[in-house]
Amino acid sequence: MRTPTPIIGFVLALMLMSACAGTPAVQPTATAAPVPPTVIVTTPTPDIGAELDRMLTAWQKNPIRHYRFQLTVGCYCPMNAMMPITVEVRDGAVVSLVDANGVAVASTDPGSDFFMKYTTIDGIYTELMSARFSEADKLTLTFDPTYPVPATVSADFIAMAVDDELYLGVTAFTSLE
């Protein structure tokens, strides 16, 4: 039995419309304030270490010692379902960790060993300055346009390996002072 050509055209049109339905057009608004550019550095480049040093120095001069942010750690690991974690820090110590479901995350949680090193901005910088990150085959960093805080970290530690990539996202950074 032969399918009539108009039916095939109709089915193709429906498929095309459904594929585009999830991507609404973005209309510029006159009231939108321009966002300062985010610094983006990617290896291999000699400037990534210099930019990281510059941003770390700016953070260390920063008087913010009580802050909150949302942390997303993306990797091939079991705790992805709890992301993002809302982290509150005071004087360099974690005050609270709350997962995406609103449940407090205990430091004894089995996955916490992996992400606890990223729960303060100082901790994130410490990790970024470590040999593991400096020797990554590809490292891309972006920084918050307002605060000297890493906004995204994308690391591929071994280019030819699978399951070694790591993504960190720091969003909704807020000073609580």
Buried (B, 14 or more C-beta within 10 A) or exposed (E): EEEEEEEEEEEEEEEEEEEEEEEEEEEEEEEEEEEEEEBEBEBEEEEBBEBBEBBBEEBEEBEBEEBBBBBBBBBEEEBEEBBBBBBBBBEEEBEEBBBBEEEEBEEEBEBBEBBBBBBBBEBBBBBBBEEEBEEBBBBBBBBBEEBBBBBBBBBBBEEEEEEBBBEBBBEEBEEEE
